[in-house]
Amino acid sequence: MPEHDTAGQHASPAQEVGEFLRRRGELIAQRWADEPLFRTVFIVSRDEAVEAGKIVVDALAQVADTGQVHDPDAAGFTVVREQLSRMGAARSRAGFTTAQVSNDVNALRPPVENLLLADLPEEEADRVRECTTALTVLMGTLRLVVLETALSDGQALIERQRLQLMEVATPIIKLWDGIVAVPLIGTLDSARSQAVMESLLEAVVDQHARFAILDITGVPTVDSLVAQHLMKTVEATRLVGAECVVSGIRPAIAQTIVHLGLDLGTVITRSSLADALAYALHQLGAGIVNATPGGAVSR
């Protein structure tokens, strides 16, 4: 391994590690391809794993050249985030814990360290120790970068799943031409209430609905915050040209609303979804027919 740079100055340990990574990049990539982090992600072709390994080794060499082996924000780690961190995120999505991903990244260090020691047989002990320390710090920072990205991707996945569950939990149903409904089930919080409002308004506009029914039969409790959200949804629905009907107000919830001193006097309410639908149909001029043993009676 060269002991001096082009200016005749002794290269720093980090720079020497960078030179080593470039010289042994192909061999390092070959050994990494057999490690779990690469082997379980690139399952189709080992050559793909080797190419990915080369990209990471080159990026680490760039970081070593600058001496910023301890800095996860060093420019070279941008490439690492795009390549190796995606693999860590893929492992996380596959169900591996953060500790397992961390161990996978840690497993990349011994093959590189063994090659580095083999490249320094004639170096002084202090120099060998300095170079191996620089490599250890570099690989430790690599692990930090991978874990940060894996955690960030995991949080993003959780947020997407939360939004998807929220959408499933607040379906917009077309009951009739000009009538849409939202059957709410479970606890309402600010985020879900906002999602309900947005989904309902979009449905009203898209379907040119004249009536929107908010059915809260499945809502266990109504406090002042939930009531305020309902009022905002009613007002917003009116602003886009539809009339909002709230159904499913059970006796216990009615008593709570009274005790809270909330004024729902401007809100059209019905005891059940069926009653709310009957009201909307009547307003649209549609007849309702009850089938009886003696025939059909219109009302």
C-alpha angles and dihedrals in degrees: 000000000000113000096197136044125228092276092056092251122130108258117240118250090252092051090048089053088051091053090048092051091053093047095047099031095115094050093045091051090050091054093044090054088069094051119100095247091060100027096056095044100044097047097149102056133013089204089065090054091050092050091049089050092052091053091052093046091051090050092050090050089056090052091048091052090060093047090233094123090139096050117091088192093060112129095246092060090066089076090045091054090052095048117022097027090057087057091051089050090050089054090050092050089050088061102265115143124239089253091055092049089048090053090049091056092044089055089065093067104066095059090051094044092050091052091048092052090049088054093053105056095131099039121108116262093247091052092049090050092049093050095046089048091052089049092048091051091047093051091045090055088047089056091050091052092050093048093047091053094044091051092046092050090046091053091047090051091050090050092050090049090048091053091046091051089048090053091049090047092053107044120175111225126197105219098174140344103297095010126097129172140197114205105202120206127181133005121340119219131172096269095048093044089053090050090050091052094048094047093046094049091049091051092048092052096041094048097035088234120185095194132040120190121205107197113195097175089119096048108104099203139012120206130174092275094052091046090052090051090051091050091050091050091050092050094045090050090053091051091059091050105264134111116237123216122192114208136178099048100160122204094258091052091046090054091049091052091050093048090050089053092234118163112222092158093121092051120092107229135185130184096236142017089249091056091047091051091048089052093050093047091050091051089051090052095247118147121231119214125197116205112226132176089253095050139277121323119193120213 
